[in-house]
Each structure stands twice: as structure tokens, then as C-alpha cells.
Amino acid sequence: MRLMKRNFHVIAMDLRRHGLSGKPHDSSKYGIEIVQEAVRSLHHLNIDKARVFGYSLAGFIALKMACTVSQRV
């Protein structure tokens, strides 16, 4: 990530059930909801278009964003 910070503004998400984030038991708080939350975060930060990537679950989120909101990714 340090190398990326040299050329890009980096925003790292603390995904649910990872790190210090919440760990809800309600299954509706996962899946596409996490993707929609990432899109809402871009909107909140006034970011029209972003390069997104991830590993494992974050990779799923990046791919789903590319499929559902391609104009922003």
C-alpha cells in the first residue's frame, strides 16, 4: 500500500467482520450491501470515479462494483 500512496489517494475500508469493524449477525448486512456501502462511501467522499481492487472478499466487492456501477469504476 505504501507504493500506491506515492501515486494515488488511497482509501482502505475496514470490512465488516474484519479488523475493528462491526460484526453483525444479520445476513442482509453482507453480500451486495457491502458493495452498496462502498458506492455510498464514494458518493459521500465526492469521488466520481475510482480504481478499486481487493483480495478475497474485497476482490468480490471490486468485481461487483465494476459490474454494477461501471461508470464509477
Residue pairs with C-beta under 8 A, 6 or more apart in sequence:
1 10
1 12
4 10
8 51
11 41
11 45
11 50
13 38
13 41
13 58
14 20
14 21
15 21
15 34
15 57
15 58
15 61
16 22
16 23
16 24
16 29
16 30
16 34
17 23
18 57
32 64
34 57
34 61
35 61
35 64
35 65
35 68
38 52
38 61
38 65
39 65
39 68
39 69
39 72
42 48
42 50
42 72
47 72
48 72
49 71
49 72
49 73
50 72
50 73
51 73
52 61
52 62
52 65
52 66
52 73
53 59
53 62
54 60
54 61
54 62
62 73
65 72
65 73
66 73
